[in-house]
């Protein structure tokens, strides 16, 4: 790559490694979760878990490149559950801020487990996940509006009395769907087939919000009908609107990356899905500075013949939003999440569905990159000039555009021919 590309890459990697940060002292002492008492750990205890942001790509990066650190972070989260009774959502120096929404720790833990990290108390972690995913809302600080989600498959606007303009019901439900999908994946790995089936079903709840009239997700009123006076583009400037947090309906419609094919069927098939997703970029609905739509550029590659769109859009986004100038990031870095998007994208792989052990391939920004892992060095190389991929070889064998974590680690060699 160019000197500027290398500077951008290593700056992004530096940003990605600032948080979570070490909170334990040299003797292992640390402030215990919520109590303020002093605990002692025989591992490195971490803090600043901005999980609504970081479950999407930062923790997958740590799992791939720094698994020993990620393992200590997993131990930290499990011990927070032991100390406080709940996994963290947005923990800060031993306190739970309850910032943002969802149940993101479950996704981080499940993603790490299915990618092979094992040196932590998975049974305790699984118990913690099930607690937040099944406890009634009255006693559930992680999912206070879980009751209608379980009973009806959606959370209506106005479930909690108050100003509907600040209601985030759709965003909450989608986060629960993604967490439940991850819990289902973990349950299946642990042999709990009944729970796996139950949570796979719950993960499909996002479908209840799909409105054919607009081709987007739409908030649902208390009576079970779609909320009136709806504009799917409203909210793009972070104004408070019913249903969505920090974004519009377009910011969330494609966010359920655990069921891309299912959403495509709802939309009428591959062509309708691809055209509608392309319209998000063409009409300025994509926000490169926030998390809900951060995986959107990679979703084209789920459909044969459309992979070029991913390669084109990722390049354009990198060029437009990541530079060596003082404003060379697309807004708030969110404890490294935006920078991690650049790290993965410049390497040419991206974890577009946390909880699933897969990466989607795009055109790297470098002719050669080496990733040192506990299993050996992974080498990613390109051959030829051009912005589009002609051929993919993983360990010398022909590959598609989505590769598993296990195959990448085992093959240790990803070669791309460009055109």
Secondary structure, 3 states (H helix, E strand, C coil): CCHHHHHHHHHHHHHHCCCCEECCCCCCEEECCCCCCEEECCCCCEECEEHHHHCCCHHHHHHHHCHHHHHHHHHHHHHHHHHHCCCCCEEECCEECCCCCCCHHHHHHHHHHHCCCCCCCHHHHHHHHHHHHHCCHHHCCCCCCHHHHHHHCCCCCCCCCCCHHHCCHHHHHHHHHHHHHHHHHHHHHCCCHHHHHHHHHHHHHHHHHEECCCCEECCECCCCCECCCCCCCCCCCCCCCCCCCCCCHHHHHCCCHHHHHHHHHHHCCHHHHHHHHHHHHHCCCCCCCCCCCCCHHHHHHHCCCCHHHHHHHHHHHHHHHCCCCCCCCCCCCCCCHHHHHHHHHHHCEECCCCCCCEEEECCCCCCEEEEEECCEEEEEEEECCCCCEEEEEECCEECCCEEEHHHHHHHCEEEEEEC
